[in-house]
Amino acid sequence: MSLIITDSCIACDACREECPNYAIEEGDPIYIIDPDRCTECVGHYDEPQCVEVCPVDCIIIDSDNTESREELMFKYEQLMDEEA
């Protein structure tokens, strides 16, 4: 699954700095998560770092982009291959 940022985002920038896949971008007026880059931190951390640091708890599971842990790991591996 990918994550999504809800309208309660205060655009504090905390999540963007924590994303190891550079999946979070500044939007207008709230930040957005690129579902093609979001692995919920699978491959990097045990928990999504953006969720951990969000002061208003506005980052939730995107039910329109459901993926298994295996699919998230595959996406992580593809992203790492692109960076190599």
OpenMM code with the backbone's topology and positions (N, CA, C; nanometers):
from openmm import Vec3, app, unit

residues = "MET SER LEU ILE ILE THR ASP SER CYS ILE ALA CYS ASP ALA CYS ARG GLU GLU CYS PRO ASN TYR ALA ILE GLU GLU GLY ASP PRO ILE TYR ILE ILE ASP PRO ASP ARG CYS THR GLU CYS VAL GLY HIS TYR ASP GLU PRO GLN CYS VAL GLU VAL CYS PRO VAL ASP CYS ILE ILE ILE ASP SER ASP ASN THR GLU SER ARG GLU GLU LEU MET PHE LYS TYR GLU GLN LEU MET ASP GLU GLU ALA".split()
positions = [
    Vec3(0.0825, -0.1176, 0.0000),
    Vec3(0.0000, 0.0000, 0.0000),
    Vec3(0.0869, 0.1238, 0.0000),
    Vec3(0.0392, 0.2188, -0.0618),
    Vec3(0.1029, 0.3488, -0.0550),
    Vec3(0.0326, 0.4283, 0.0535),
    Vec3(0.0939, 0.5336, 0.0938),
    Vec3(0.0348, 0.6221, 0.1926),
    Vec3(-0.0171, 0.7464, 0.1226),
    Vec3(-0.1047, 0.8176, 0.1894),
    Vec3(-0.1615, 0.9412, 0.1352),
    Vec3(-0.1675, 1.0437, 0.2472),
    Vec3(-0.1542, 1.1689, 0.2110),
    Vec3(-0.1602, 1.2782, 0.3081),
    Vec3(-0.2978, 1.3423, 0.2970),
    Vec3(-0.3650, 1.3548, 0.4103),
    Vec3(-0.5008, 1.4095, 0.4113),
    Vec3(-0.4985, 1.5625, 0.4162),
    Vec3(-0.6177, 1.6206, 0.4045),
    Vec3(-0.6328, 1.7659, 0.4039),
    Vec3(-0.5952, 1.8320, 0.5357),
    Vec3(-0.5751, 1.7534, 0.6406),
    Vec3(-0.5367, 1.8138, 0.7677),
    Vec3(-0.3864, 1.8437, 0.7754),
    Vec3(-0.3143, 1.8205, 0.6667),
    Vec3(-0.1710, 1.8514, 0.6579),
    Vec3(-0.1485, 2.0004, 0.6842),
    Vec3(-0.0463, 2.0292, 0.7664),
    Vec3(-0.0123, 2.1689, 0.7956),
    Vec3(0.1132, 2.2132, 0.7199),
    Vec3(0.1599, 2.1305, 0.6256),
    Vec3(0.2757, 2.1631, 0.5418),
    Vec3(0.3981, 2.2013, 0.6249),
    Vec3(0.4259, 2.1213, 0.7272),
    Vec3(0.5375, 2.1520, 0.8169),
    Vec3(0.6725, 2.1035, 0.7626),
    Vec3(0.6711, 2.0174, 0.6611),
    Vec3(0.7911, 1.9676, 0.5949),
    Vec3(0.8615, 1.8541, 0.6700),
    Vec3(0.8091, 1.8125, 0.7841),
    Vec3(0.8741, 1.7073, 0.8622),
    Vec3(0.8776, 1.5753, 0.7858),
    Vec3(0.7708, 1.5407, 0.7186),
    Vec3(0.7623, 1.4116, 0.6489),
    Vec3(0.8580, 1.4045, 0.5305),
    Vec3(0.8659, 1.5107, 0.4555),
    Vec3(0.9481, 1.5113, 0.3338),
    Vec3(1.0938, 1.4825, 0.3646),
    Vec3(1.1423, 1.5385, 0.4724),
    Vec3(1.2817, 1.5193, 0.5121),
    Vec3(1.3105, 1.3757, 0.5550),
    Vec3(1.2099, 1.3036, 0.6013),
    Vec3(1.2284, 1.1680, 0.6527),
    Vec3(1.2132, 1.0597, 0.5473),
    Vec3(1.1588, 1.0912, 0.4315),
    Vec3(1.1289, 0.9895, 0.3302),
    Vec3(1.2558, 0.9425, 0.2586),
    Vec3(1.2936, 0.8153, 0.2765),
    Vec3(1.4153, 0.7656, 0.2133),
    Vec3(1.4020, 0.7446, 0.0624),
    Vec3(1.2785, 0.7436, 0.0123),
    Vec3(1.2558, 0.7221, -0.1308),
    Vec3(1.2232, 0.8505, -0.2062),
    Vec3(1.2298, 0.9633, -0.1381),
    Vec3(1.1977, 1.0929, -0.1995),
    Vec3(1.0607, 1.0899, -0.2660),
    Vec3(0.9646, 1.0285, -0.1958),
    Vec3(0.8299, 1.0130, -0.2502),
    Vec3(0.7379, 1.1280, -0.2123),
    Vec3(0.7804, 1.2145, -0.1225),
    Vec3(0.6946, 1.3229, -0.0741),
    Vec3(0.7397, 1.4548, -0.1340),
    Vec3(0.6412, 1.5262, -0.1903),
    Vec3(0.6694, 1.6544, -0.2539),
    Vec3(0.5771, 1.7610, -0.1979),
    Vec3(0.6248, 1.8814, -0.2026),
    Vec3(0.5421, 1.9940, -0.1598),
    Vec3(0.4332, 2.0161, -0.2638),
    Vec3(0.3111, 2.0200, -0.2169),
    Vec3(0.1986, 2.0471, -0.3044),
    Vec3(0.1347, 2.1786, -0.2644),
    Vec3(0.0240, 2.2090, -0.3251),
    Vec3(-0.0461, 2.3325, -0.2928),
    Vec3(-0.1907, 2.2993, -0.2619),
    Vec3(-0.2358, 2.3050, -0.1414),
    Vec3(-0.1696, 2.3593, -0.0238),
    Vec3(-0.1028, 2.2527, 0.0640),
    Vec3(-0.1259, 2.1242, 0.0358),
    Vec3(-0.0708, 2.0187, 0.1222),
    Vec3(0.0337, 1.9380, 0.0467),
    Vec3(0.1113, 1.8637, 0.1219),
    Vec3(0.2133, 1.7771, 0.0619),
    Vec3(0.1460, 1.6562, -0.0028),
    Vec3(0.2146, 1.5954, -0.1009),
    Vec3(0.1601, 1.4784, -0.1689),
    Vec3(0.2651, 1.3670, -0.1700),
    Vec3(0.2163, 1.2437, -0.1748),
    Vec3(0.3035, 1.1271, -0.1788),
    Vec3(0.2882, 1.0603, -0.3147),
    Vec3(0.3993, 1.0377, -0.3826),
    Vec3(0.4010, 0.9692, -0.5117),
    Vec3(0.3861, 0.8195, -0.4860),
    Vec3(0.2734, 0.7583, -0.5252),
    Vec3(0.2530, 0.6157, -0.4981),
    Vec3(0.3523, 0.5259, -0.5711),
    Vec3(0.4148, 0.5759, -0.6769),
    Vec3(0.5131, 0.4963, -0.7498),
    Vec3(0.6470, 0.4898, -0.6762),
    Vec3(0.6688, 0.5799, -0.5812),
    Vec3(0.7941, 0.5823, -0.5058),
    Vec3(0.7769, 0.5401, -0.3596),
    Vec3(0.6536, 0.5416, -0.3106),
    Vec3(0.6289, 0.5087, -0.1701),
    Vec3(0.6308, 0.3571, -0.1495),
    Vec3(0.7176, 0.3134, -0.0592),
    Vec3(0.7240, 0.1717, -0.0219),
    Vec3(0.6854, 0.1532, 0.1242),
    Vec3(0.6277, 0.2577, 0.1851),
    Vec3(0.5991, 0.2573, 0.3282),
    Vec3(0.7256, 0.2278, 0.4081),
    Vec3(0.8382, 0.2657, 0.3528),
    Vec3(0.9721, 0.2479, 0.4116),
    Vec3(1.0175, 0.1020, 0.4149),
    Vec3(0.9432, 0.0123, 0.3503),
    Vec3(0.9883, -0.1268, 0.3388),
    Vec3(1.1238, -0.1259, 0.2692),
    Vec3(1.2182, -0.1987, 0.3257),
    Vec3(1.3541, -0.2004, 0.2733),
    Vec3(1.4460, -0.1040, 0.3458),
    Vec3(1.3878, -0.0057, 0.4108),
    Vec3(1.4660, 0.0933, 0.4844),
    Vec3(1.4429, 0.0820, 0.6352),
    Vec3(1.3166, 0.0831, 0.6756),
    Vec3(1.2792, 0.0861, 0.8168),
    Vec3(1.1632, -0.0094, 0.8428),
    Vec3(1.1374, -0.0355, 0.9694),
    Vec3(1.0259, -0.1220, 1.0072),
    Vec3(0.8910, -0.0512, 0.9970),
    Vec3(0.8917, 0.0794, 1.0147),
    Vec3(0.7688, 0.1584, 1.0113),
    Vec3(0.7879, 0.2770, 0.9170),
    Vec3(0.6786, 0.3243, 0.8549),
    Vec3(0.6885, 0.4435, 0.7709),
    Vec3(0.7344, 0.5639, 0.8531),
    Vec3(0.8447, 0.6209, 0.8138),
    Vec3(0.9029, 0.7309, 0.8894),
    Vec3(0.8185, 0.8577, 0.8835),
    Vec3(0.7503, 0.8804, 0.7741),
    Vec3(0.6667, 0.9997, 0.7638),
    Vec3(0.5539, 0.9957, 0.8669),
    Vec3(0.4962, 0.8779, 0.8868),
    Vec3(0.3892, 0.8617, 0.9856),
    Vec3(0.4436, 0.8872, 1.1255),
    Vec3(0.5655, 0.8400, 1.1501),
    Vec3(0.6273, 0.8554, 1.2818),
    Vec3(0.6489, 1.0020, 1.3197),
    Vec3(0.6834, 1.0864, 1.2224),
    Vec3(0.7180, 1.2252, 1.2539),
    Vec3(0.6047, 1.3248, 1.2326),
    Vec3(0.4965, 1.2837, 1.1720),
    Vec3(0.3867, 1.3767, 1.1423),
    Vec3(0.3223, 1.4269, 1.2721),
    Vec3(0.3248, 1.5582, 1.2951),
    Vec3(0.2697, 1.6116, 1.4198),
    Vec3(0.1170, 1.6148, 1.4255),
    Vec3(0.0508, 1.5991, 1.3108),
    Vec3(-0.0962, 1.6051, 1.3091),
    Vec3(-0.1606, 1.4740, 1.2642),
    Vec3(-0.0810, 1.3689, 1.2518),
    Vec3(-0.1328, 1.2362, 1.2137),
    Vec3(-0.2208, 1.2403, 1.0891),
    Vec3(-0.1709, 1.3048, 0.9840),
    Vec3(-0.2507, 1.3185, 0.8620),
    Vec3(-0.2060, 1.2237, 0.7508),
    Vec3(-0.1157, 1.1301, 0.7803),
    Vec3(-0.0681, 1.0367, 0.6780),
    Vec3(-0.1305, 0.9007, 0.7064),
    Vec3(-0.2091, 0.8545, 0.6083),
    Vec3(-0.2848, 0.7309, 0.6251),
    Vec3(-0.2625, 0.6381, 0.5056),
    Vec3(-0.3116, 0.5159, 0.5186),
    Vec3(-0.3039, 0.4190, 0.4083),
    Vec3(-0.3949, 0.4647, 0.2949),
    Vec3(-0.3454, 0.4590, 0.1745),
    Vec3(-0.4229, 0.4925, 0.0552),
    Vec3(-0.4918, 0.3661, 0.0065),
    Vec3(-0.6189, 0.3533, 0.0338),
    Vec3(-0.6922, 0.2316, -0.0021),
    Vec3(-0.7039, 0.2117, -0.1528),
    Vec3(-0.6743, 0.3146, -0.2311),
    Vec3(-0.6769, 0.3019, -0.3775),
    Vec3(-0.5466, 0.2448, -0.4329),
    Vec3(-0.4455, 0.2308, -0.3481),
    Vec3(-0.3147, 0.1797, -0.3911),
    Vec3(-0.2673, 0.0702, -0.2962),
    Vec3(-0.3385, -0.0398, -0.2933),
    Vec3(-0.3014, -0.1479, -0.2020),
    Vec3(-0.1933, -0.2357, -0.2644),
    Vec3(-0.0920, -0.2667, -0.1839),
    Vec3(0.0190, -0.3518, -0.2262),
    Vec3(0.0594, -0.4404, -0.1091),
    Vec3(0.1010, -0.5613, -0.1409),
    Vec3(0.1490, -0.6522, -0.0372),
    Vec3(0.2904, -0.6106, 0.0041),
    Vec3(0.3375, -0.6666, 0.1137),
    Vec3(0.4749, -0.6394, 0.1580),
    Vec3(0.5749, -0.6831, 0.0510),
    Vec3(0.5458, -0.7937, -0.0166),
    Vec3(0.6339, -0.8421, -0.1240),
    Vec3(0.6374, -0.7436, -0.2404),
    Vec3(0.5226, -0.6879, -0.2758),
    Vec3(0.5178, -0.5887, -0.3837),
    Vec3(0.5936, -0.4618, -0.3442),
    Vec3(0.5804, -0.4214, -0.2179),
    Vec3(0.6542, -0.3041, -0.1705),
    Vec3(0.8047, -0.3287, -0.1738),
    Vec3(0.8462, -0.4507, -0.1378),
    Vec3(0.9890, -0.4848, -0.1418),
    Vec3(1.0393, -0.4852, -0.2862),
    Vec3(0.9598, -0.5348, -0.3781),
    Vec3(0.9976, -0.5347, -0.5195),
    Vec3(1.0138, -0.3904, -0.5685),
    Vec3(0.9200, -0.3035, -0.5301),
    Vec3(0.9285, -0.1629, -0.5693),
    Vec3(1.0550, -0.0995, -0.5099),
    Vec3(1.0840, -0.1305, -0.3832),
    Vec3(1.2059, -0.0809, -0.3185),
    Vec3(1.3294, -0.1240, -0.3980),
    Vec3(1.3353, -0.2517, -0.4357),
    Vec3(1.4509, -0.3020, -0.5106),
    Vec3(1.4641, -0.2320, -0.6453),
    Vec3(1.3532, -0.2052, -0.7125),
    Vec3(1.3569, -0.1332, -0.8398),
    Vec3(1.4091, 0.0091, -0.8198),
    Vec3(1.3640, 0.0744, -0.7152),
    Vec3(1.4111, 0.2099, -0.6872),
    Vec3(1.5600, 0.2125, -0.6587),
    Vec3(1.6083, 0.1124, -0.5860),
    Vec3(1.7513, 0.1055, -0.5548),
    Vec3(1.8337, 0.0783, -0.6817),
    Vec3(1.7806, -0.0034, -0.7716),
    Vec3(1.8494, -0.0289, -0.8985),
    Vec3(1.8590, 0.0986, -0.9826),
    Vec3(1.7540, 0.1816, -0.9789),
    Vec3(1.7548, 0.3080, -1.0531),
    Vec3(1.8628, 0.4027, -1.0011),
    Vec3(1.8836, 0.4008, -0.8699),
    Vec3(1.9814, 0.4909, -0.8087),
    Vec3(2.1244, 0.4433, -0.8248),
    Vec3(2.1421, 0.3153, -0.8537),
    Vec3(2.2777, 0.2597, -0.8626),
    Vec3(2.3473, 0.2996, -0.9906),
] * unit.nanometer
topology = app.Topology()
chain = topology.addChain("A")
for resn in residues:
    res = topology.addResidue(resn, chain)
    for name in ("N", "CA", "C"):
        topology.addAtom(name, app.Element.getBySymbol(name[0]), res)
